[in-house]
Amino acid sequence: MKQRIGRILSATAAAAALALAATPALAQVKLRYAHVGVANAPQTLYADEVAKLVKERTNGRVEIQVFPNSQLGGVGELVDGVKSGAISMGHHDFASLGRIVSETAVFNTPFMYRDPEHAMRATDPRQSPALAKINQQLVEKGNMRIVAALFQGTRQLTSKEKVLSPKDMAGKKYRGVPIKLWSSMLTGMGAVATPVEVSELATALATGLVVGQENPLPNIYNLKLYEVQKYVMLTNHMQSVLSVFVNEKAWQAIPAADRKIMEDTMIEVGMKTLAWDRDTVAKYRKDLEEKGMVFVEQKDGLDVEAFRKAVLAQVNKDFPEWTGYIEQIRAVK
């Protein structure tokens, strides 16, 4: 009788285990993911896609709650939040982490990458010797690490006035991301660099606080900058690659197998952003032209080489310690 009861109990337990295995698990890990992207921007689509796929692929064990559009603060609050652990993870320009490890900003160096594909390979934590070294410092000094990257487009210059060379920007205020590298870049372009948070950009342009700015075409469109800007100069001055960074304590608390799923998913979706950009850049140009913006290219007299020389000279002056890193990044095949 006891044996029969034991067999029944064992069978019941086995059936329960099978039922449990077939049921999506309750989230064992919940992560707060913040960024500054607006609706429909590539970076917003990226975060939403990663959250969706990670939940599916971990069978619900890891749940990522995304807070877009600066809901948890601007760039400074985002970085500080991930460092403290108040925010689990987020993404922004590599240079935003320069306040923790200054060399991190090297990955945003203008005119450095051969093309968008090279930019993504050179910022893959699994392929980049330079990033591996910087990651060690980020863990030690900032309690965070970079785990992936995404592409949000090639950055272009916009202004209320037509610009053909750095001389046309001399003495005029242009908005830059509130990061030192952007100030150096805009200074090299001839402008007076004026930091403005992205959430305040349209207002700054409308009120004349700044006369121009720079961003990828998707951002220019989604931020409705066509309402306050007339010209788009195709300077192609920066491949806009954003770093995805995570609080180290939160990262290590995730089981290794689920960390691997997250890492693979973030890299996979990051590569998708290249295709998104290729598929949409012509559309965004057409949409912006229909809104009244005028595109200025080299055939129109835009002196891209003058911008390249002036900007790189300024960056080399302001960041001489980056030389070795830049060589390593350019060497990535």
RONUKOL-154461 format. One line per field, with one value per residue (C-alpha): x negated, y negated, z negated. Coordinates in pm, whole numbers, plus 50000, padded with zeros to 5 digits. Each point is the difference from the previous one (the first is absolute). Example, Ala and Ser with C-alpha at 12.3 -4.5 7.8 and 13.67 -1.06 7.14 Angstrom:
% RONUKOL-154461
c1 <- [48770;49863]
c2 <- [50450;49656]
c3 <- [49220;50066]
% end
This chain:
% RONUKOL-154461
c1 <- [50000;49720;49817;50315;50051;49633;50037;50310;49822;49697;50219;50188;49676;49865;50320;49983;49638;50089;50290;49775;49738;50261;50126;49821;49796;50073;49733;49703;49820;50162;49788;50070;49868;49985;49911;50069;50141;50337;50277;49912;49628;49767;49871;50357;50081;49678;50079;50357;49885;49734;50250;50251;49750;49823;50330;50091;49660;49962;50355;50090;49714;49854;50235;49877;50214;49904;50019;49951;49998;49797;50271;49735;49793;49749;49659;49841;50281;49994;49629;50013;50307;49831;49686;50197;50232;50316;50025;49898;49891;50027;49844;49845;49694;49677;49878;50267;49794;49694;50088;49904;49720;49900;49864;50345;50084;49742;50265;50188;49697;50119;49875;49849;50203;49986;50375;50293;49906;49646;50142;50210;49713;49765;50249;50090;49871;49913;49782;49846;49671;50037;50349;49893;49733;50236;50268;49763;49963;50376;50062;49735;50089;50366;50151;50124;49901;50081;50172;50109;50041;50261;49991;50228;49869;49734;50001;50056;49990;50312;50037;50231;49736;49814;49656;49721;49688;49889;49969;50379;50041;49745;50129;50346;50160;50067;50153;49792;50069;49900;49673;49642;49933;50295;49865;49664;50166;50213;49705;49808;50294;49955;50306;50059;50096;50316;50110;50376;50189;50188;50332;49939;49851;50304;50065;49636;50013;50338;49891;49664;49792;49820;50018;49921;49922;49897;50182;50081;50290;50245;49946;50032;50335;50138;49904;50183;49695;50128;50228;49702;49718;49965;49680;49849;49628;49892;49668;50019;49778;50086;50131;50245;49944;50156;49864;50232;49878;50116;49942;49738;50175;50327;49817;49825;50327;50143;49937;49716;50223;50244;49713;49887;50352;50012;49657;50073;50336;49860;49722;50250;50242;49706;49910;50364;49969;49754;50267;50262;49776;49932;50370;50116;49733;50137;50352;49897;49827;50312;50221;49777;49989;50379;50000;49795;49643;49724;49716;49649;49740;49643;50133;50157;49667;50002;49633;50006;49620;49965;50232;49809;49660;50119;50194;49725;49741;50216;50061;49627;49928;50259;49953;49637;50027;50245;49745;49937;50369;50084;49735;50146;50354;49902;49814;50312;50078]
c2 <- [50000;49760;50085;49930;49664;49918;50076;49780;49713;50035;50000;49696;49813;50089;49880;49676;49948;50055;49756;49743;50041;49940;49683;49667;49922;49703;49735;50081;49685;49663;49732;49629;49891;49623;49792;49657;50110;49874;50210;50180;49917;50295;50003;50023;50289;50169;49990;50120;50288;50109;49998;50204;50263;50039;50069;50258;50168;50027;50134;49699;50036;49660;49706;49665;49691;49723;49630;49794;49628;49890;50122;50077;49689;49868;50140;49917;50154;50309;50064;49926;50221;50301;49941;49999;50282;49787;50070;50349;49918;49751;49877;49678;49876;50162;49652;49971;50247;49776;49846;50338;50114;49715;50229;50152;49695;50107;50221;49686;49842;49825;50117;50318;50292;50116;50063;50101;50371;49924;49787;50291;50251;49761;49947;50368;50091;50348;49869;49672;50013;49628;50047;50303;49787;49709;50234;50116;49639;49937;50296;49880;49630;49991;50333;50050;50156;49959;50314;49905;49719;49878;49781;49699;49845;49773;49657;49697;49626;49782;49623;49711;49886;50182;50116;50100;49991;49935;49631;49980;50115;49764;49826;50157;50213;50362;50256;50295;50300;49887;50194;49870;50179;49824;49664;50086;50114;49687;49778;50171;49929;49633;49960;49890;50330;49969;50308;50065;50311;50169;49948;49622;49989;49891;49715;49889;49985;49825;49729;49941;50123;50199;49967;50361;50349;50348;50333;50303;49952;50214;49775;49685;50123;50152;49692;49788;49782;49920;49752;49794;50084;49946;50170;50346;50019;50356;49983;50368;49893;50276;50356;49985;50318;50013;50209;50226;50004;50185;49973;50261;50123;50043;50176;50249;50075;50141;50375;50063;50176;49709;49749;50185;49980;49627;49936;50196;49826;49650;50063;50154;49708;49760;50144;49963;49626;49986;50141;49765;49706;50120;50056;49666;49737;49926;49983;49756;49778;49998;49926;49713;49853;50014;49803;49730;50085;49946;50252;49871;50243;49990;49937;49684;49875;50163;50033;50323;50029;49662;50118;50327;49833;49731;50237;50264;49730;49876;50353;50082;49680;50059;50379;50091;50307;50161;50065;50366;50079;49836;50213;50316;49907;49918;50332;50208;50187]
c3 <- [50000;49904;50322;50203;49825;50059;50373;50018;49824;50228;50309;49874;49933;50344;50166;49806;50103;50366;49976;49836;50271;50268;49833;50057;49690;49782;50050;49778;50116;50072;50163;50048;50342;50067;50304;50151;50338;50120;50155;50325;49977;50076;49642;49870;50233;49889;49628;50054;50224;49751;49712;50199;50121;49664;49826;50266;50012;49622;49972;49786;49753;50097;50041;50130;49941;50244;49908;50321;50074;49695;49760;49738;50076;50252;50087;49664;49797;50222;49951;49628;49963;50163;49795;49674;50103;49982;50375;50110;50354;50282;50319;50124;50187;49883;49909;49730;49795;50033;49665;49845;50232;50230;50273;50059;50211;50259;50164;50105;50168;50318;50340;49846;50137;50362;50017;49775;50016;49883;49718;49871;50018;49822;49714;49947;49649;50130;50284;49883;49801;49925;49857;49795;49830;49939;49865;49727;49888;50017;49769;49754;50001;50091;49896;50359;50329;50369;50129;50353;50250;50247;50310;50023;50320;50142;49838;50220;49939;50013;49985;50070;50251;50277;49886;50241;49780;49640;50089;50030;49639;49846;49689;50023;49729;50090;49769;49891;49780;49645;50023;50037;50333;50164;49887;50158;50322;50035;49911;50280;50231;49916;49779;49643;49838;49789;49801;50007;49889;50284;49822;50020;50351;50201;49758;50008;50380;50008;49754;50168;49707;50270;50380;50086;49876;50122;49991;50218;50245;49794;49698;50210;50125;49680;49797;50263;50050;50349;49824;49880;50247;50375;50119;49958;50078;50085;49816;49891;49712;49756;50013;49712;49799;49655;49715;49800;49640;49691;49626;49909;49686;50189;50285;49775;49819;50323;50044;50248;50254;50006;50022;50312;50147;49926;50147;50318;50039;49953;50254;50245;49979;50018;50339;50107;49943;50291;50230;49853;50086;50355;50057;49865;50075;50349;49860;49726;50255;50218;49699;49888;50349;50012;49673;50171;49899;50257;50022;50069;50139;50130;50351;49859;49866;49655;49900;49800;50009;49832;49723;49964;49967;49761;49775;49976;49925;49711;49867;50016;49812;49729;49963;50081;49774;50243;50275;49910;49962;50334;50172;49843;50102;50358;50021;49935;50323]
% end
